[in-house]
Amino acid sequence: MGAPPTTSDVNSTAFLGTADSRAQDIDIKIADSDGDIVAQDQEGDATPVVLYSKGGKVSLKLQDAKSKGATLAMAAIVKLNSK
């Protein structure tokens, strides 16, 4: 799994993914309003984590890069705020 958020990530958005036991590699890509990739996770695992702090409208792409057959993958978006 990706690194946990740190104090420098305050006021960021965390994009998190997970999948069932058939998934071997799930990736998250974040694109800006022009469709350009601005952040991504391409670790070879099934629990992607991407932190993004630039703001603006973005879209999320959840990709099953490798699995052992059909798989169920999910994503969550979490806003990280300072205290």
ABEGO torsion letter per residue (X at the ends): XBBBBBAAABGBBBBBBBBBAABABBBBBBBBAAGBBABBBABBBABBBBBBAAEEBBBBBBBBABBBEBBBBBBBBBBBBBX
